[in-house]
């Protein structure tokens, strides 16, 4: 993972975590123990799906950066779809309060997305590879091998007339 990717992940988590904590506390105060459990499950679902999605995006774009937009949109759509399925599956559960779960999931997911956007737009990202793909010594030796003097030929337009 590159440093800018780690910065974006850290930034998204730093914004989503306080929002999730506040939502959990509010859910616990309003709905009691079931609200607390629902909110904790909501925060865990967001952390799992968005963390896993970010890791998948970094893995997909490491070797093929040209697919970043397509992969990002696909991963985002799958995340939203899976969270929707998770909400539907657990909508009738008695293990936790469904409204506390859904609202905590919603505000934490929005905070995560906002954190990713903020740190993606605010960060300086390199548009070129900072490490050369060919080391300097190999480049010099390749130029020398291609030189007409090295091959025994006479370079055209040389100053010594040879």
C-alpha positions as CSV (number, residue, x, y, z in Angstrom):
1,X,0.0,0.0,0.0
2,X,1.4,3.4,-1.0
3,X,1.6,6.2,1.5
4,X,-1.1,8.2,-0.1
5,X,-3.5,5.2,0.1
6,X,-2.7,4.7,3.8
7,X,-3.3,8.4,4.4
8,X,-6.8,8.1,2.7
9,X,-7.7,5.0,4.7
10,X,-6.5,6.6,7.9
11,X,-8.4,9.8,7.1
12,X,-11.6,8.0,6.4
13,X,-11.4,6.0,9.6
14,X,-10.5,9.1,11.7
15,X,-13.7,10.8,10.5
16,X,-16.0,7.8,10.6
17,X,-14.9,6.6,14.1
18,X,-16.1,9.6,16.1
19,X,-19.3,9.7,14.1
20,X,-19.8,6.0,14.9
21,X,-19.0,6.5,18.5
22,X,-21.5,9.4,18.8
23,X,-24.2,7.4,17.0
24,X,-23.5,4.4,19.3
25,X,-23.8,6.5,22.4
26,X,-27.0,8.2,21.2
27,X,-28.5,4.8,20.3
28,X,-27.6,3.4,23.7
29,X,-29.2,6.4,25.4
30,X,-32.4,6.4,23.3
31,X,-33.0,2.6,22.8
32,X,-31.1,1.1,25.6
33,X,-29.1,-2.2,25.4
34,X,-30.7,-3.3,22.1
35,X,-29.8,0.1,20.6
36,X,-26.2,-0.2,21.8
37,X,-25.9,-3.6,20.2
38,X,-27.5,-2.5,17.0
39,X,-25.2,0.6,16.7
40,X,-22.1,-1.5,17.4
41,X,-23.1,-4.0,14.7
42,X,-23.8,-1.1,12.3
43,X,-20.3,0.4,12.9
44,X,-18.7,-3.0,12.5
45,X,-20.5,-3.6,9.2
46,X,-19.4,-0.2,7.9
47,X,-15.8,-0.8,9.0
48,X,-15.8,-4.3,7.5
49,X,-17.3,-3.5,4.1
50,X,-15.5,-0.2,3.5
51,X,-12.2,-1.5,4.8
52,X,-12.4,-4.6,2.7
53,X,-13.6,-2.6,-0.3
54,X,-10.6,-0.2,0.0
55,X,-8.2,-3.1,0.3
56,X,-9.8,-4.7,-2.8
57,X,-9.5,-1.4,-4.7
58,X,-5.8,-1.0,-3.8
59,X,-5.1,-4.6,-4.9
60,X,-6.9,-4.1,-8.2
61,X,-5.3,-0.8,-9.1
62,X,-1.8,-1.7,-8.0
63,X,-0.9,-3.4,-11.3
64,X,-3.5,-1.7,-13.5
65,X,-4.0,1.9,-12.5
66,X,-6.0,2.6,-15.6
67,X,-9.0,0.6,-14.2
68,X,-9.2,2.7,-11.0
69,X,-12.4,4.5,-11.8
70,X,-14.2,1.4,-13.1
71,X,-13.0,-0.7,-10.2
72,X,-13.9,2.1,-7.7
73,X,-17.5,2.4,-9.0
74,X,-17.9,-1.4,-9.1
75,X,-16.6,-1.8,-5.5
76,X,-18.8,1.1,-4.3
77,X,-21.9,-0.4,-5.9
78,X,-21.1,-3.9,-4.4
79,X,-20.6,-2.3,-0.9
80,X,-24.0,-0.5,-1.1
81,X,-25.7,-3.6,-2.4
82,X,-24.2,-5.8,0.4
83,X,-25.1,-3.3,3.1
84,X,-28.6,-3.1,1.8
85,X,-28.8,-6.9,1.8
86,X,-27.5,-6.9,5.4
87,X,-30.1,-4.4,6.4
88,X,-32.9,-6.4,4.8
89,X,-31.8,-9.7,6.3
90,X,-31.6,-8.3,9.8
91,X,-34.6,-6.0,9.6
92,X,-36.8,-8.3,11.6
93,X,-34.3,-9.4,14.2
94,X,-34.8,-9.2,17.9
95,X,-31.1,-9.4,18.7
96,X,-30.8,-5.6,18.4
97,X,-32.8,-2.5,17.5
98,X,-33.1,-2.3,13.7
99,X,-33.6,1.5,13.6
100,X,-30.5,2.1,15.7
101,X,-28.6,-0.3,13.5
102,X,-29.7,1.3,10.2
103,X,-29.2,4.9,11.3
104,X,-25.8,4.2,12.7
105,X,-24.8,2.3,9.6
106,X,-26.1,5.2,7.4
107,X,-24.3,8.0,9.2
108,X,-21.1,6.1,9.7
109,X,-21.0,5.1,6.0
110,X,-21.6,8.7,4.9
111,X,-18.8,9.8,7.3
112,X,-16.5,7.2,5.8
113,X,-17.3,8.3,2.3
114,X,-16.8,11.9,3.2
115,X,-13.5,11.2,4.9
116,X,-12.3,9.4,1.8
117,X,-13.4,12.2,-0.5
118,X,-11.8,14.9,1.7
119,X,-8.4,13.1,2.0
120,X,-8.4,12.1,-1.7
121,X,-9.1,15.6,-2.9
122,X,-6.8,17.3,-0.3
123,X,-3.8,15.0,-0.8
124,X,-1.1,15.5,-3.3
125,X,-0.7,12.5,-5.4
126,X,2.1,11.8,-7.9
127,X,1.1,11.4,-11.5
128,X,4.3,9.7,-12.4
129,X,6.2,6.8,-10.9
130,X,8.9,8.3,-8.6
131,X,11.2,5.3,-9.1
132,X,12.6,4.9,-12.6
133,X,11.6,1.6,-14.2
134,X,15.2,1.2,-15.6
135,X,18.1,1.8,-13.3
136,X,20.6,4.5,-14.4
137,X,23.6,2.1,-15.0
138,X,21.5,0.0,-17.4
139,X,20.4,3.1,-19.3
140,X,24.0,4.3,-19.7
141,X,25.3,0.9,-20.9
142,X,22.4,0.6,-23.3
143,X,23.2,4.0,-24.8
144,X,26.9,3.1,-25.1
145,X,26.0,-0.2,-26.8
146,X,23.9,1.6,-29.3
147,X,26.6,4.2,-30.0
148,X,28.1,4.1,-33.5
149,X,31.6,4.3,-32.1
150,X,31.0,1.2,-30.0
151,X,29.8,-0.8,-33.0
152,X,32.9,0.2,-35.0
153,X,31.0,2.6,-37.3
154,X,31.8,6.3,-37.8
155,X,29.3,8.7,-36.4
156,X,28.1,11.2,-38.9
157,X,28.8,14.9,-38.3
158,X,31.6,14.3,-35.8
159,X,33.9,17.1,-35.0
160,X,37.2,15.1,-35.5
161,X,36.2,14.2,-39.1
162,X,37.0,10.5,-38.4
